[in-house]
Amino acid sequence: MFFAIPTGVEYRAQRYPVVTFTIMGLCTFIWLIETVLRLTGNNEPAEDSIVPWFFQMFGLVPADGRIHPWLTYMFVHQGFFHLLGNMIYLFLFGSCVEDIVGRWRYGIFYLVGGVLAALAQIAFTAAHFDSPIPIVGASGAISACMGAFVPLFHKTKIQFKYILWLIIYFRAGEFSIKAWIVMSWWFLRDVIDAILSFDAGPSTAFAAHAGGWASGLGLMLLFKLLLKRGVVRSAAQEALEAEYRASAEPLVYLFDHGQQTGPFPVSQLTEMLRAGSISPEAVYWCDGMVDWKSVRDVTGGR
């Protein structure tokens, strides 16, 4: 038996992954509610249990035609290991994507990726929009993050922990593989599994995985194209600009004795007034001001 799980990415995010952790928190909270419902409903007949109702209400049932499950289904999981596996992948890959595209863009990307993944699953299901089988789990949206990972971090290595167990032989260790190889393998495996499980009834939504992955790849390629053409800016560029705006000192123009001079750093006005190079009656103006103001407003009346 060989078992391997990703444990790290050779990339250090520059910003705290607020959106990723928020999604993880929501998924965990909803799973806890589901767990409480299971524990408190053990003595109820299966047909009266609230758990099936919970999945029907918040899972995406194509035949129902309701709108809200297109979003809520991404936060509902069928069990602890379903939740755990998804949260590991979301943390490893989603936080990296969030760091590059920015928080609000990443939030939209995640939800759109999840919707497109569900559409792929419905399109691949024999009954299509008449299917009564609920779709639940964040794996479609997370697969979109994995697809987006390829154009952003294709040369980055993904680290794995593995266990090899052959009756009397046991070995554990770690290894790393470039992201484009790992992501391509996962995508191809999901495509094959989706084909093999076609019309097999309730099962893992492999088509949602593959559809989410392809959607994430396409959306990120579009983002990179817009980035290259200057239509949008990366989160790093926006952060640098915000930092510059916060630290940059305003430049002002002076009008004194009928003459306009400048621009000067606003902090220089006090020294100029003390040195007598401008009079107390001088006025100043900078970009964003409606009218000229007295230098006394800046220098505290000195």
Residue frames relative to the residue before (quaternion, step in Angstrom):
aa qw qx qy qz dx dy dz
M 1.0000 0.0000 0.0000 0.0000 0.00 0.00 0.00
F 0.0772 -0.7812 0.6190 0.0261 3.54 -0.96 0.92
F 0.0156 0.7948 -0.6036 0.0601 3.55 -0.81 1.05
A 0.0283 0.7971 -0.6008 0.0544 3.58 -0.85 1.00
I 0.0532 -0.7924 0.6076 0.0061 3.55 -1.06 0.77
P 0.4601 -0.6760 0.4862 0.3080 3.62 -0.92 0.79
T 0.1176 -0.8236 0.5542 0.0289 3.57 -0.90 0.93
G 0.8277 0.0204 0.0044 0.5608 3.59 1.17 -0.24
V 0.2330 -0.7327 0.6241 0.1393 3.51 -1.37 0.38
E 0.4071 -0.7211 0.5056 0.2420 3.58 -0.89 0.90
Y 0.5344 0.5506 -0.4449 0.4619 3.50 0.62 1.24
R 0.1964 -0.7846 0.5802 0.0963 3.57 -0.86 0.95
A 0.3472 -0.7548 0.5225 0.1917 3.57 -0.51 1.21
Q 0.4082 -0.7273 0.5075 0.2163 3.54 -1.11 0.77
R 0.7698 0.2752 -0.1490 0.5563 3.58 1.19 -0.46
Y 0.5704 -0.5871 0.4554 0.3502 3.55 -1.19 0.60
P 0.3847 -0.7603 0.4737 0.2226 3.64 -0.67 1.04
V 0.1302 -0.8498 0.5083 0.0499 3.56 0.48 1.24
V 0.6949 0.4744 -0.2870 0.4579 3.60 0.81 -0.98
T 0.6417 0.5276 -0.3248 0.4520 3.58 0.94 -0.86
F 0.6888 0.4642 -0.2849 0.4785 3.59 0.88 -0.90
T 0.6085 0.5421 -0.3549 0.4581 3.60 1.10 -0.62
I 0.6473 0.5047 -0.3103 0.4795 3.59 0.97 -0.85
M 0.6454 0.5142 -0.3180 0.4668 3.57 0.96 -0.85
G 0.6529 0.5181 -0.3100 0.4574 3.56 0.99 -0.82
L 0.6560 0.5062 -0.3115 0.4651 3.59 0.96 -0.85
C 0.6499 0.5160 -0.3166 0.4595 3.58 0.94 -0.88
T 0.6730 0.4940 -0.2939 0.4655 3.58 0.94 -0.89
F 0.6413 0.5320 -0.3186 0.4518 3.57 0.98 -0.85
I 0.6774 0.4797 -0.2916 0.4755 3.58 0.91 -0.91
W 0.6233 0.5212 -0.3444 0.4703 3.60 1.06 -0.70
L 0.6302 0.5264 -0.3359 0.4614 3.61 1.01 -0.72
I 0.6245 0.5189 -0.3385 0.4756 3.59 1.01 -0.75
E 0.6487 0.5182 -0.3067 0.4653 3.56 0.95 -0.92
T 0.6518 0.5221 -0.3103 0.4542 3.60 0.98 -0.86
V 0.6377 0.5142 -0.3213 0.4751 3.59 0.99 -0.82
L 0.6456 0.5169 -0.3199 0.4623 3.58 0.97 -0.82
R 0.6386 0.5214 -0.3267 0.4622 3.57 1.02 -0.78
L 0.6999 0.4869 -0.2759 0.4438 3.57 0.85 -1.00
T 0.7129 0.4407 -0.2615 0.4786 3.58 1.00 -0.77
G 0.7275 0.4229 -0.2485 0.4797 3.60 1.21 -0.26
N 0.3060 0.7951 -0.4805 0.2079 3.58 1.23 0.38
N 0.7174 0.4483 -0.2574 0.4671 3.59 1.06 -0.68
E 0.5630 0.6042 -0.3922 0.4052 3.59 1.24 -0.02
P 0.5550 -0.5726 0.4676 0.3814 3.60 -1.14 0.53
A 0.6430 -0.5608 0.3558 0.3814 3.56 -1.08 0.70
E 0.6846 0.4952 -0.3019 0.4415 3.58 0.98 -0.85
D 0.7028 0.4368 -0.2653 0.4949 3.60 1.22 -0.41
S 0.4633 0.7047 -0.4410 0.3071 3.60 1.24 -0.16
I 0.4669 -0.6930 0.4828 0.2620 3.55 -1.06 0.80
V 0.5338 0.6576 -0.4035 0.3461 3.62 1.20 -0.43
P 0.6548 0.4795 -0.3406 0.4746 3.66 0.83 -0.80
W 0.6214 0.5306 -0.3416 0.4643 3.59 1.03 -0.75
F 0.6228 0.5551 -0.3371 0.4362 3.59 1.00 -0.83
F 0.6938 0.4575 -0.2794 0.4810 3.58 0.92 -0.90
Q 0.6418 0.5155 -0.3268 0.4643 3.58 1.03 -0.70
M 0.6767 0.5048 -0.2890 0.4515 3.57 1.04 -0.78
F 0.8184 0.2600 -0.1077 0.5011 3.59 0.80 -1.01
G 0.5874 0.5254 -0.3822 0.4825 3.59 1.24 -0.18
L 0.4974 -0.6513 0.4849 0.3054 3.56 -1.22 0.44
V 0.0336 -0.7771 0.6277 -0.0320 3.56 -0.45 1.28
P 0.3879 -0.7677 0.4493 0.2415 3.63 -0.20 1.20
A 0.6699 0.5273 -0.3100 0.4208 3.59 0.95 -0.83
D 0.6146 0.5841 -0.3526 0.3958 3.62 1.14 -0.50
G 0.2863 -0.8043 0.4804 0.2008 3.58 1.10 -0.61
R 0.4439 0.6867 -0.4732 0.3279 3.61 1.17 0.36
I 0.5146 -0.6851 0.4420 0.2654 3.56 -1.20 0.61
H 0.6983 0.5281 -0.3052 0.3747 3.60 0.71 -1.07
P 0.6207 0.5598 -0.3864 0.3900 3.70 0.93 -0.55
W 0.5194 0.6311 -0.4250 0.3890 3.60 1.20 -0.31
L 0.7200 0.3633 -0.2330 0.5435 3.57 1.22 -0.44
T 0.7001 0.4999 -0.2938 0.4167 3.58 0.82 -0.95
Y 0.5780 0.6163 -0.3911 0.3649 3.61 1.06 -0.62
M 0.6172 0.5814 -0.3382 0.4081 3.59 1.15 -0.63
F 0.7243 0.4302 -0.2331 0.4857 3.60 1.22 -0.36
V 0.6213 0.5282 -0.3339 0.4728 3.60 1.30 0.04
H 0.0534 -0.8049 0.5910 -0.0051 3.59 -0.90 0.96
Q 0.5189 -0.6942 0.4293 0.2540 3.54 -1.15 0.72
G 0.8124 -0.0605 0.0471 0.5781 3.59 1.17 -0.21
F 0.7304 -0.4482 0.2891 0.4267 3.53 -1.32 0.19
F 0.7127 0.4565 -0.2815 0.4521 3.60 0.80 -0.93
H 0.5669 0.5567 -0.3733 0.4790 3.57 1.19 -0.51
L 0.6717 0.4872 -0.2771 0.4844 3.57 0.95 -0.93
L 0.6742 0.5197 -0.3053 0.4269 3.59 0.81 -1.02
G 0.6698 0.5024 -0.3069 0.4524 3.57 0.84 -0.94
N 0.6746 0.4944 -0.3005 0.4585 3.57 0.90 -0.90
M 0.6753 0.5018 -0.3092 0.4433 3.60 0.93 -0.82
I 0.5938 0.5504 -0.3648 0.4598 3.60 1.10 -0.60
Y 0.6974 0.4624 -0.2711 0.4757 3.56 0.84 -1.01
L 0.6333 0.5316 -0.3362 0.4509 3.60 1.01 -0.76
F 0.6686 0.4983 -0.3055 0.4597 3.58 0.91 -0.87
L 0.6938 0.4988 -0.2893 0.4315 3.57 0.83 -0.97
F 0.8138 0.2840 -0.1241 0.4916 3.57 0.80 -1.00
G 0.6443 0.5375 -0.3316 0.4313 3.59 0.99 -0.74
S 0.6544 0.5187 -0.3256 0.4435 3.59 0.95 -0.83
C 0.6338 0.5225 -0.3345 0.4620 3.61 1.08 -0.65
V 0.6496 0.5016 -0.3144 0.4771 3.57 0.97 -0.85
E 0.6340 0.5353 -0.3264 0.4528 3.58 0.98 -0.85
D 0.6420 0.5459 -0.3219 0.4315 3.57 1.00 -0.82
I 0.7039 0.4617 -0.2647 0.4705 3.59 1.05 -0.72
V 0.7841 0.3609 -0.1922 0.4668 3.59 0.73 -1.03
G 0.5320 -0.6186 0.4255 0.3915 3.60 1.17 -0.39
R 0.6538 -0.5881 0.3227 0.3500 3.55 -1.14 0.68
W 0.7303 0.4261 -0.2816 0.4535 3.60 0.65 -1.02
R 0.6281 0.5161 -0.3436 0.4702 3.60 1.02 -0.69
Y 0.6464 0.5269 -0.3168 0.4520 3.57 0.98 -0.85
G 0.6285 0.5392 -0.3362 0.4485 3.59 0.98 -0.79
I 0.6642 0.4799 -0.2938 0.4922 3.57 0.96 -0.89
F 0.6336 0.5424 -0.3215 0.4484 3.57 0.96 -0.93
Y 0.6548 0.5294 -0.3154 0.4376 3.59 0.88 -0.93
L 0.7008 0.4659 -0.2726 0.4664 3.58 0.84 -0.98
V 0.6467 0.5030 -0.3219 0.4745 3.59 0.97 -0.81
G 0.6344 0.5324 -0.3222 0.4586 3.57 0.99 -0.82
G 0.6554 0.5123 -0.3058 0.4631 3.57 1.02 -0.80
V 0.6443 0.5108 -0.3167 0.4730 3.59 1.01 -0.79
L 0.6730 0.4867 -0.2984 0.4703 3.60 0.91 -0.88
A 0.6140 0.5387 -0.3446 0.4626 3.59 1.09 -0.67
A 0.6521 0.5049 -0.3118 0.4718 3.59 0.98 -0.83
L 0.6291 0.5293 -0.3324 0.4622 3.58 1.01 -0.77
A 0.6339 0.5258 -0.3269 0.4634 3.58 1.03 -0.79
Q 0.6551 0.5076 -0.3120 0.4645 3.59 0.97 -0.85
I 0.6615 0.4970 -0.3065 0.4707 3.59 0.94 -0.86
A 0.6469 0.5238 -0.3199 0.4526 3.58 0.97 -0.85
F 0.7182 0.4450 -0.2475 0.4742 3.59 1.04 -0.75
T 0.5796 0.5672 -0.3761 0.4483 3.59 1.26 -0.20
A 0.5719 -0.6345 0.3947 0.3385 3.58 -0.91 0.91
A 0.7308 0.4234 -0.2385 0.4793 3.60 0.96 -0.86
H 0.2847 -0.7864 0.4963 0.2326 3.58 1.28 -0.25
F 0.8429 -0.1318 0.1040 0.5113 3.62 -0.79 -1.01
D 0.6040 0.5279 -0.3693 0.4692 3.59 1.26 0.13
S 0.4437 0.7110 -0.4480 0.3113 3.58 1.26 0.04
P 0.2949 -0.7708 0.5392 0.1682 3.63 -0.89 0.91
I 0.5254 0.6587 -0.3978 0.3631 3.59 1.29 -0.05
P 0.3900 -0.7327 0.5019 0.2430 3.65 -0.68 1.03
I 0.2309 -0.7210 0.6358 0.1502 3.54 -1.18 0.71
V 0.0793 0.8004 -0.5881 0.0847 3.59 -0.71 1.07
G 0.6299 0.5630 -0.4051 0.3495 3.54 -1.26 0.44
A 0.4840 -0.6845 0.4825 0.2538 3.52 -1.22 0.64
S 0.4361 0.7542 -0.4366 0.2245 3.59 1.22 -0.18
G 0.6106 0.5525 -0.3644 0.4348 3.61 1.06 -0.59
A 0.6803 0.4658 -0.2760 0.4940 3.57 0.93 -0.94
I 0.6415 0.5101 -0.3245 0.4722 3.59 1.04 -0.76
S 0.6097 0.5369 -0.3492 0.4670 3.59 1.07 -0.67
A 0.5976 0.5446 -0.3590 0.4664 3.59 1.12 -0.62
C 0.6284 0.5176 -0.3243 0.4817 3.59 1.06 -0.75
M 0.6596 0.5061 -0.3082 0.4625 3.57 1.02 -0.79
G 0.6339 0.5102 -0.3284 0.4796 3.57 1.08 -0.69
A 0.6576 0.5034 -0.2996 0.4738 3.58 1.04 -0.82
F 0.5657 0.6227 -0.3679 0.3961 3.56 1.18 -0.56
V 0.6148 0.6042 -0.3473 0.3692 3.59 1.05 -0.78
P 0.7453 0.3726 -0.2649 0.4853 3.67 0.64 -0.92
L 0.6589 0.5118 -0.3144 0.4528 3.60 1.17 -0.42
F 0.8335 0.1057 0.0138 0.5421 3.58 0.88 -0.96
H 0.1650 0.8464 -0.5002 0.0791 3.61 1.05 0.64
K 0.7063 0.4336 -0.2713 0.4893 3.62 1.14 -0.54
T 0.5085 0.6511 -0.4172 0.3785 3.57 1.27 -0.17
K 0.3604 -0.7361 0.5300 0.2176 3.58 -1.03 0.74
I 0.2624 -0.7343 0.6095 0.1433 3.53 -1.13 0.82
Q 0.2919 -0.7810 0.5351 0.1360 3.55 -0.81 1.06
F 0.1287 -0.7946 0.5927 0.0289 3.55 -1.03 0.88
K 0.2295 -0.6816 0.6690 0.1874 3.50 -1.38 0.47
Y 0.0565 -0.8247 0.5625 0.0130 3.59 -0.89 0.84
I 0.1697 -0.7312 0.6504 0.1164 3.49 -1.41 0.42
L 0.0720 -0.7743 0.6284 0.0180 3.58 -0.90 0.99
W 0.0466 0.8085 -0.5785 0.0979 3.56 -0.60 1.16
L 0.0556 0.7933 -0.5985 0.0972 3.56 -0.54 1.23
I 0.7828 -0.3334 0.1404 0.5063 3.58 0.16 1.37
I 0.8364 -0.0261 0.0404 0.5459 3.63 0.14 -1.23
Y 0.6581 0.4766 -0.3052 0.4966 3.57 1.29 0.02
F 0.0184 0.7939 -0.6059 0.0482 3.56 -0.85 1.01
R 0.0913 0.7832 -0.6091 0.0850 3.54 -0.97 0.89
A 0.0505 -0.7778 0.6264 0.0111 3.56 -1.08 0.82
G 0.1867 0.7856 -0.5727 0.1413 3.55 -1.07 0.66
E 0.3939 -0.6964 0.5379 0.2655 3.54 -1.22 -0.46
F 0.0103 -0.7711 0.6366 0.0039 3.52 -1.29 0.46
S 0.2222 -0.7644 0.5871 0.1469 3.57 -1.28 0.20
I 0.0998 -0.7759 0.6227 0.0162 3.55 -1.14 0.79
K 0.5720 -0.5925 0.4387 0.3595 3.57 -1.11 0.65
A 0.6171 -0.6208 0.3552 0.3280 3.52 -1.04 0.93
W 0.6643 0.5218 -0.3412 0.4124 3.61 0.83 -0.85
I 0.6275 0.5219 -0.3383 0.4684 3.60 1.10 -0.61
V 0.6756 0.4998 -0.2910 0.4572 3.56 0.87 -0.99
M 0.6956 0.4806 -0.2811 0.4540 3.56 0.81 -1.02
S 0.6416 0.5192 -0.3250 0.4617 3.59 0.99 -0.77
W 0.6360 0.5267 -0.3201 0.4643 3.57 1.03 -0.82
W 0.6605 0.5011 -0.3142 0.4625 3.60 0.89 -0.89
F 0.6514 0.5158 -0.3203 0.4550 3.59 0.95 -0.83
L 0.6804 0.4844 -0.2951 0.4641 3.59 0.84 -0.94
R 0.6356 0.5263 -0.3315 0.4572 3.57 1.02 -0.76
D 0.6582 0.5010 -0.3108 0.4682 3.61 0.98 -0.80
V 0.6221 0.5323 -0.3410 0.4619 3.59 1.03 -0.75
I 0.6703 0.4903 -0.2958 0.4720 3.59 0.91 -0.93
D 0.6680 0.4963 -0.3032 0.4642 3.59 0.91 -0.90
A 0.6224 0.5344 -0.3441 0.4567 3.60 1.06 -0.72
I 0.6573 0.5023 -0.3068 0.4705 3.59 0.97 -0.82
L 0.6882 0.4896 -0.2850 0.4532 3.59 0.92 -0.92
S 0.7468 0.3852 -0.2177 0.4966 3.59 1.07 -0.68
F 0.3052 0.7798 -0.5011 0.2184 3.61 1.24 0.25
D 0.8566 0.0195 -0.0633 0.5116 3.54 -0.93 1.05
A 0.4104 0.7245 -0.4616 0.3061 3.57 1.09 0.73
G 0.5909 -0.5617 0.3808 0.4362 3.60 1.24 0.17
P 0.7875 -0.2889 0.2127 0.5012 3.59 -1.25 -0.33
S 0.2599 0.7402 -0.5814 0.2158 3.55 -0.75 1.07
T 0.7142 -0.3873 0.3256 0.4836 3.55 -1.29 -0.13
A 0.4139 -0.7275 0.4983 0.2263 3.57 -0.92 0.98
F 0.0862 -0.8422 0.5317 0.0244 3.57 0.45 1.23
A 0.6268 0.5373 -0.3453 0.4463 3.60 1.04 -0.70
A 0.6145 0.5314 -0.3444 0.4706 3.59 1.12 -0.63
H 0.6182 0.5357 -0.3380 0.4654 3.57 1.06 -0.75
A 0.7022 0.4629 -0.2696 0.4690 3.57 0.79 -1.04
G 0.6676 0.5019 -0.3000 0.4609 3.59 0.95 -0.86
G 0.6423 0.5102 -0.3200 0.4740 3.58 1.03 -0.78
W 0.6378 0.5346 -0.3211 0.4519 3.58 0.99 -0.87
A 0.6833 0.4782 -0.2840 0.4730 3.58 0.86 -0.97
S 0.6422 0.5219 -0.3228 0.4593 3.59 1.02 -0.79
G 0.6571 0.5108 -0.3078 0.4609 3.57 0.95 -0.87
L 0.6304 0.5281 -0.3262 0.4662 3.57 1.02 -0.80
G 0.6865 0.4904 -0.2852 0.4548 3.57 0.87 -0.96
L 0.6619 0.5064 -0.3076 0.4592 3.58 0.93 -0.88
M 0.6847 0.4775 -0.2985 0.4628 3.58 0.96 -0.79
L 0.6084 0.5273 -0.3576 0.4732 3.60 1.06 -0.61
L 0.6324 0.5137 -0.3233 0.4813 3.57 1.06 -0.74
F 0.6414 0.5219 -0.3208 0.4619 3.59 0.97 -0.84
K 0.6677 0.4954 -0.3051 0.4644 3.59 0.93 -0.86
L 0.6194 0.5302 -0.3416 0.4675 3.60 1.07 -0.68
L 0.6709 0.4807 -0.2935 0.4824 3.59 0.93 -0.89
L 0.6167 0.5446 -0.3331 0.4607 3.56 1.13 -0.70
K 0.6612 0.5168 -0.2979 0.4548 3.55 0.97 -0.90
R 0.7198 0.4308 -0.2396 0.4888 3.58 1.05 -0.77
G 0.5322 -0.6737 0.3816 0.3425 3.56 1.27 0.06
V 0.4124 0.7170 -0.4685 0.3102 3.59 1.25 0.24
V 0.7743 0.1111 -0.0596 0.6202 3.57 1.10 -0.76
R 0.3103 -0.7262 0.5800 0.1999 3.55 -1.33 0.24
S 0.5149 -0.6316 0.4803 0.3245 3.54 -1.14 0.62
A 0.6589 -0.4993 0.3770 0.4178 3.56 -1.29 0.30
A 0.6301 0.5382 -0.3369 0.4469 3.59 1.04 -0.74
Q 0.6513 0.5045 -0.3143 0.4717 3.58 0.98 -0.84
E 0.6635 0.5013 -0.3078 0.4622 3.58 0.92 -0.87
A 0.6431 0.5215 -0.3227 0.4586 3.59 1.03 -0.78
L 0.6522 0.5073 -0.3151 0.4669 3.59 0.98 -0.81
E 0.6559 0.5049 -0.3117 0.4665 3.58 0.97 -0.82
A 0.6477 0.5090 -0.3172 0.4699 3.58 1.00 -0.81
E 0.6444 0.5165 -0.3154 0.4675 3.57 1.03 -0.82
Y 0.6470 0.5148 -0.3168 0.4647 3.57 1.01 -0.80
R 0.6615 0.5064 -0.3125 0.4565 3.55 0.94 -0.90
A 0.6652 0.5105 -0.3043 0.4520 3.57 1.04 -0.78
S 0.7553 0.3954 -0.2061 0.4803 3.57 1.01 -0.81
A 0.5888 0.6021 -0.3759 0.3865 3.58 1.14 -0.57
E 0.3739 -0.7298 0.5340 0.2060 3.55 -0.94 0.94
P 0.4969 -0.6673 0.4558 0.3164 3.61 -0.82 0.92
L 0.2826 -0.7331 0.5957 0.1671 3.56 -1.13 0.72
V 0.1303 -0.8165 0.5620 0.0232 3.57 -0.82 1.03
Y 0.3229 -0.7017 0.5999 0.2086 3.53 -1.33 0.46
L 0.2734 -0.7709 0.5607 0.1290 3.57 -1.06 0.81
F 0.0884 -0.7409 0.6607 0.0821 3.52 -1.24 0.61
D 0.1674 0.7888 -0.5574 0.1976 3.54 -0.40 1.28
H 0.8445 0.0117 -0.0549 0.5326 3.56 -0.87 1.03
G 0.7167 -0.4840 0.2441 0.4387 3.55 0.95 0.97
Q 0.6891 0.4443 -0.2785 0.5002 3.59 1.23 0.21
Q 0.2788 -0.7538 0.5743 0.1559 3.55 -1.00 0.87
T 0.0026 0.7868 -0.6162 0.0353 3.55 -0.95 0.94
G 0.4981 0.6530 -0.4842 0.3017 3.56 -1.31 0.26
P 0.5535 0.0225 -0.7579 -0.3447 1.42 -2.47 -0.33
F 0.2040 -0.7487 0.6200 0.1162 3.55 -1.34 0.52
P 0.5478 -0.5581 0.4839 0.3928 3.61 -1.18 0.45
V 0.5502 -0.6491 0.4055 0.3338 3.58 -0.88 0.90
S 0.6252 0.5539 -0.3445 0.4286 3.61 1.08 -0.63
Q 0.6146 0.5789 -0.3375 0.4163 3.58 1.23 -0.43
L 0.5125 0.6778 -0.4138 0.3267 3.59 1.20 -0.38
T 0.6387 0.5364 -0.3318 0.4407 3.58 0.97 -0.85
E 0.6757 0.4865 -0.2963 0.4679 3.59 0.90 -0.90
M 0.6423 0.5216 -0.3251 0.4580 3.58 1.01 -0.77
L 0.6534 0.5019 -0.3148 0.4713 3.56 1.03 -0.76
R 0.6488 0.5122 -0.3156 0.4659 3.58 0.99 -0.82
A 0.6989 0.4699 -0.2736 0.4646 3.57 0.99 -0.81
G 0.4834 -0.6891 0.4230 0.3355 3.57 1.24 -0.21
S 0.4499 0.7018 -0.4529 0.3163 3.60 1.23 0.20
I 0.7465 0.1615 -0.1621 0.6247 3.57 1.31 -0.19
S 0.4681 -0.6837 0.4878 0.2748 3.55 -1.15 0.58
P 0.6234 -0.5481 0.3945 0.3941 3.60 -1.19 0.39
E 0.6431 0.5234 -0.3215 0.4574 3.60 1.22 -0.36
A 0.4429 0.7045 -0.4569 0.3143 3.61 1.24 -0.05
V 0.1961 -0.7587 0.6097 0.1189 3.54 -1.20 0.58
Y 0.2059 -0.7825 0.5784 0.1034 3.55 -1.20 0.52
W 0.0824 -0.7673 0.6342 0.0473 3.55 -1.36 0.38
C 0.0053 -0.7738 0.6331 0.0210 3.56 -1.18 0.67
D 0.7059 -0.4678 0.3272 0.4193 3.53 -1.28 0.36
G 0.7488 0.3477 -0.2864 0.4862 3.58 -0.82 1.02
M 0.6179 0.5359 -0.3469 0.4590 3.60 1.23 -0.33
V 0.4652 -0.6842 0.4922 0.2705 3.57 -1.06 0.76
D 0.8119 0.0250 0.0353 0.5822 3.59 0.97 -0.87
W 0.6295 -0.5214 0.4155 0.3991 3.56 -1.32 0.18
K 0.1463 -0.7818 0.6016 0.0739 3.56 -1.17 0.66
S 0.5804 -0.5947 0.4311 0.3516 3.53 -1.23 0.51
V 0.5372 -0.6189 0.4620 0.3390 3.57 -1.09 0.72
R 0.5324 0.6292 -0.4074 0.3933 3.60 1.19 -0.38
D 0.5973 0.5740 -0.3686 0.4217 3.61 1.14 -0.56
V 0.6909 0.4606 -0.2612 0.4922 3.57 1.14 -0.68
T 0.7564 0.4064 -0.1983 0.4726 3.54 0.94 -0.94
G 0.5211 -0.6625 0.4120 0.3461 3.59 1.22 0.13
G 0.6917 -0.4999 0.2811 0.4389 3.57 1.08 0.61
R 0.5245 0.6473 -0.4135 0.3674 3.60 1.29 -0.01
